[in-house]
């Protein structure tokens, strides 16, 4: 696969681009009325307690009580009964679901779990993703492409006619546009923090990468499926984690996508205290929560 000159220019500063939203592996609060003041942006949500156990329906409901102003919620898998629990919490607020099949090697069984959980509520499903950053993590391209196409066929038979995509980092999509070609739109994760830019420039940086993905993918519609900023951890050059910088980054992101708010899914609703850091995450892995 020929690598574009744009991708080559980016590689040195993007070696630390990570799967910061890596979901948990194997493993009655009153709901508010429909939120009519949505910004149009989406937000990421993970249904796990700090110890990695599954949140209950009541806990999910409580979390969604704080998630106001968003049109869509992204989840990553089908474990923890999360599809049912999130649907129950999101539907009364008028939020659509960006559902996920995390393990592409188990797409068949996980798709069936998704189909069973959704039932007749396909109108609440905005998108289904097959895999998250598989190629970025070293996985082969063709199995992902095959899984997307096979899953789409199964979903169509089940009554779902919306977009089916695979999500990967923007650099993986630029280098492997066949991932975009298999998807109904280009779905890219992009975090300005890992490029070492100032928080106030997060929006311009991410919007530039979205444009680069679209160009590499033949002009295909592109959605940024993760972008956020940590409020705690160690600096990455000019990118400094803090509450004020997180807010500055979020303001910058929202501003840069103000004409296309549905093209941005913010990362993430709450701190992921069940996660673990490694040498490339700057001690920030747990601390991207926007609401707490």
C-alpha positions as CSV (number, residue, x, y, z in Angstrom):
1,X,0.0,0.0,0.0
2,X,1.5,3.3,-1.0
3,X,1.8,5.8,1.9
4,X,0.9,9.4,1.1
5,X,3.5,12.1,1.6
6,X,1.1,13.7,4.2
7,X,1.1,10.5,6.2
8,X,4.9,10.2,6.1
9,X,5.2,13.8,7.3
10,X,3.0,13.0,10.2
11,X,4.5,9.7,11.4
12,X,7.3,11.0,13.6
13,X,5.0,13.0,15.8
14,X,2.3,10.5,15.7
15,X,4.1,7.4,16.9
16,X,2.4,7.8,20.3
17,X,-1.1,7.8,18.8
18,X,-2.8,5.3,21.0
19,X,-6.1,3.5,21.5
20,X,-7.0,5.7,24.5
21,X,-10.5,4.5,24.4
22,X,-9.7,0.8,24.5
23,X,-12.8,-0.8,26.0
24,X,-13.0,-3.4,28.8
25,X,-12.1,-6.8,27.5
26,X,-14.0,-10.0,28.1
27,X,-15.3,-9.6,31.0
28,X,-34.1,3.5,40.2
29,X,-33.0,6.8,39.2
30,X,-35.7,8.6,37.2
31,X,-34.7,9.3,33.6
32,X,-34.9,12.8,32.4
33,X,-37.3,13.9,29.6
34,X,-36.0,14.1,26.1
35,X,-33.2,16.7,25.8
36,X,-34.2,19.3,23.2
37,X,-31.1,21.5,23.5
38,X,-28.6,19.1,21.9
39,X,-25.4,20.5,20.6
40,X,-25.4,17.9,17.9
41,X,-22.1,16.4,19.2
42,X,-21.8,12.8,20.4
43,X,-20.1,11.6,23.5
44,X,-18.4,8.3,24.5
45,X,-19.7,6.2,27.4
46,X,-18.3,3.1,29.1
47,X,-20.5,1.1,31.5
48,X,-17.8,0.0,34.0
49,X,-17.2,0.7,37.6
50,X,-13.7,1.6,38.9
51,X,-13.0,-2.0,39.7
52,X,-14.0,-3.1,36.2
53,X,-17.3,-4.7,37.1
54,X,-20.4,-3.9,35.2
55,X,-22.7,-1.0,36.0
56,X,-26.3,-1.7,36.7
57,X,-29.2,-0.3,34.9
58,X,-29.8,2.1,37.8
59,X,-26.2,3.3,37.6
60,X,-26.4,3.8,33.8
61,X,-29.6,5.7,34.2
62,X,-27.9,8.0,36.8
63,X,-25.0,8.6,34.5
64,X,-27.3,9.5,31.6
65,X,-29.1,12.0,33.9
66,X,-25.9,14.0,33.7
67,X,-25.3,13.6,30.0
68,X,-27.3,16.6,28.6
69,X,-26.8,18.4,25.3
70,X,-25.6,15.4,23.3
71,X,-27.3,13.9,20.3
72,X,-25.6,10.5,20.3
73,X,-23.7,8.2,22.6
74,X,-20.9,5.9,21.5
75,X,-20.3,2.5,23.2
76,X,-17.7,-0.1,22.2
77,X,-19.1,-3.5,22.9
78,X,-21.9,-5.8,23.9
79,X,-20.7,-7.1,27.3
80,X,-22.3,-6.0,30.6
81,X,-25.8,-5.9,29.0
82,X,-24.7,-2.5,27.9
83,X,-26.7,-2.3,24.7
84,X,-30.0,-2.9,26.5
85,X,-29.0,-0.7,29.5
86,X,-27.8,2.2,27.3
87,X,-30.9,2.0,25.0
88,X,-33.1,2.2,28.1
89,X,-31.3,5.3,29.3
90,X,-30.7,7.0,26.0
91,X,-34.1,6.7,24.3
92,X,-36.1,8.9,26.7
93,X,-33.5,11.6,26.1
94,X,-33.7,11.3,22.4
95,X,-30.1,10.2,22.0
96,X,-29.1,7.8,19.3
97,X,-26.6,5.0,19.8
98,X,-23.3,4.5,18.1
99,X,-23.0,0.7,18.8
100,X,-19.9,-1.3,18.7
101,X,-18.6,-4.8,18.1
102,X,-15.2,-4.8,19.8
103,X,-13.7,-8.2,18.9
104,X,-13.5,-8.6,15.1
105,X,-12.6,-12.2,15.6
106,X,-15.9,-12.8,17.4
107,X,-18.0,-10.5,15.2
108,X,-20.5,-13.3,14.4
109,X,-21.5,-14.0,18.0
110,X,-21.3,-10.3,19.1
111,X,-23.5,-9.2,16.2
112,X,-26.1,-11.7,17.3
113,X,-25.9,-10.3,20.9
114,X,-26.4,-6.8,19.5
115,X,-29.3,-7.9,17.3
116,X,-31.1,-9.6,20.2
117,X,-30.6,-6.6,22.5
118,X,-31.8,-4.1,20.0
119,X,-34.9,-6.0,19.0
120,X,-37.3,-3.7,17.2
121,X,-35.4,-0.5,18.2
122,X,-33.2,-0.1,15.1
123,X,-34.4,3.5,14.7
124,X,-32.4,4.2,17.9
125,X,-29.1,2.9,16.3
126,X,-27.2,5.6,14.4
127,X,-24.1,3.5,13.5
128,X,-22.6,0.1,14.1
129,X,-18.8,-0.1,14.3
130,X,-16.9,-3.4,13.8
131,X,-13.6,-3.1,15.7
132,X,-11.9,-0.1,17.3
133,X,-8.3,0.7,16.3
134,X,-7.5,-2.9,15.2
135,X,-5.1,-1.9,12.5
136,X,-3.5,0.8,14.6
137,X,-2.8,-2.0,17.2
138,X,-1.0,-4.1,14.6
139,X,-3.9,-6.1,13.2
140,X,-4.2,-7.0,9.5
141,X,-6.5,-5.0,7.3
142,X,-8.2,-7.7,5.3
143,X,-9.8,-9.5,8.3
144,X,-11.3,-6.2,9.4
145,X,-12.7,-5.4,5.9
146,X,-14.1,-8.9,5.7
147,X,-15.8,-8.6,9.2
148,X,-17.3,-5.3,8.2
149,X,-18.8,-6.6,5.0
150,X,-20.1,-9.8,6.6
151,X,-21.5,-8.0,9.6
152,X,-23.3,-5.5,7.3
153,X,-25.0,-8.4,5.6
154,X,-26.2,-9.9,8.9
155,X,-27.4,-6.5,10.1
156,X,-29.4,-5.9,6.9
157,X,-31.1,-9.2,7.3
158,X,-32.0,-8.2,10.9
159,X,-33.6,-5.0,9.8
160,X,-30.9,-2.5,10.3
161,X,-30.2,-0.2,7.3
162,X,-27.9,2.4,8.8
163,X,-24.2,2.9,8.5
164,X,-21.7,0.1,9.3
165,X,-18.1,1.2,9.8
166,X,-14.8,0.2,11.3
167,X,-13.1,2.7,13.6
168,X,-9.4,3.3,13.5
169,X,-6.9,6.1,14.2
170,X,-6.8,8.8,11.5
171,X,-3.2,7.8,10.5
172,X,-4.3,4.2,10.0
173,X,-7.1,5.3,7.8
174,X,-4.8,7.5,5.7
175,X,-2.4,4.7,5.3
176,X,-5.1,2.1,4.6
177,X,-8.0,3.7,2.8
178,X,-9.5,0.3,2.1
179,X,-10.8,0.6,5.7
180,X,-12.7,3.6,4.6
181,X,-13.9,1.8,1.4
182,X,-15.4,-1.0,3.5
183,X,-17.1,1.5,5.7
184,X,-20.2,3.5,4.9
185,X,-18.3,6.6,6.1
186,X,-14.7,7.1,7.4
187,X,-14.7,6.8,11.2
188,X,-11.5,8.2,12.7
189,X,-10.2,8.6,16.3
190,X,-8.0,11.6,16.7
191,X,-6.5,13.1,19.9
192,X,-4.6,16.3,19.7
193,X,-3.0,15.6,23.1
194,X,-0.8,12.9,21.5
195,X,0.5,15.3,18.9
196,X,1.8,17.6,21.7
197,X,-0.2,20.6,20.6
198,X,-1.6,23.3,22.9
199,X,-5.1,22.6,24.1
200,X,-6.4,25.8,22.4
201,X,-5.3,24.3,19.1
202,X,-7.1,21.0,19.6
203,X,-10.0,21.8,17.3
204,X,-7.9,23.1,14.4
205,X,-5.6,20.1,14.6
206,X,-8.4,17.5,14.7
207,X,-10.3,19.2,11.9
208,X,-7.2,19.2,9.7
209,X,-6.8,15.5,10.3
210,X,-10.4,14.9,9.5
211,X,-9.9,16.6,6.2
212,X,-6.8,14.6,5.5
213,X,-8.7,11.4,6.1
214,X,-11.5,12.4,3.8
215,X,-9.0,13.3,1.1
216,X,-7.2,9.9,1.5
217,X,-10.6,8.2,1.3
218,X,-11.7,9.8,-1.9
219,X,-13.8,12.5,-0.4
220,X,-15.8,10.2,1.8
221,X,-17.8,11.7,4.7
222,X,-15.6,11.6,7.8
223,X,-16.7,11.4,11.5
224,X,-14.2,11.9,14.3
225,X,-15.3,9.1,16.6
226,X,-13.1,10.0,19.6
227,X,-11.5,13.3,20.5
228,X,-10.9,14.7,24.0
229,X,-8.3,16.0,26.5
230,X,-7.1,14.7,29.9
231,X,-7.6,16.7,33.0
232,X,-4.9,14.9,35.0
233,X,-1.5,13.3,34.2
234,X,1.9,14.3,32.8
235,X,2.5,16.7,29.9
236,X,3.3,15.7,26.4
237,X,5.4,18.5,25.2
238,X,3.1,21.5,24.8
239,X,0.0,19.4,25.6
240,X,-0.6,19.8,29.4
241,X,-3.4,17.9,31.2
242,X,-5.5,20.1,33.5
243,X,-9.1,21.0,34.1
244,X,-8.8,24.4,32.4
245,X,-6.9,22.9,29.5
246,X,-9.5,20.2,29.1
247,X,-12.2,22.9,28.9
248,X,-10.1,24.9,26.4
249,X,-9.7,21.8,24.2
250,X,-13.4,21.0,24.3
251,X,-14.3,24.6,23.4
252,X,-11.8,24.5,20.6
253,X,-13.1,21.1,19.3
254,X,-16.7,22.2,19.4
255,X,-15.9,25.5,17.7
256,X,-14.0,23.8,14.9
257,X,-16.9,21.4,14.3
258,X,-19.7,24.0,14.9
259,X,-20.8,23.8,11.2
260,X,-20.8,20.0,11.4
261,X,-21.4,19.0,15.1
262,X,-22.5,15.5,14.2
263,X,-19.0,15.0,12.8
264,X,-17.5,14.9,16.3
265,X,-17.9,12.5,19.2
266,X,-16.2,13.7,22.4
267,X,-14.1,11.5,24.6
268,X,-15.4,10.7,27.2
269,X,-18.3,11.2,29.5
270,X,-16.7,10.0,32.8
271,X,-13.3,9.0,34.0
272,X,-12.4,5.4,33.2
273,X,-10.8,4.4,36.5
274,X,-10.8,0.8,35.5
275,X,-8.1,1.5,32.8
276,X,-4.4,1.1,33.2
277,X,-1.6,3.3,31.9
278,X,1.5,2.3,30.0
279,X,4.7,4.1,29.1
280,X,3.0,6.0,26.2
281,X,-0.2,7.3,28.0
282,X,1.4,10.0,30.2
283,X,-0.5,8.8,33.3
284,X,-3.6,10.2,31.7
285,X,-5.5,7.0,30.6
286,X,-8.1,7.2,33.4
287,X,-8.6,11.0,33.3
288,X,-10.5,12.0,30.1
289,X,-13.9,12.3,31.8
290,X,-15.8,15.4,30.9
291,X,-18.6,15.1,33.5
292,X,-16.7,13.5,36.3
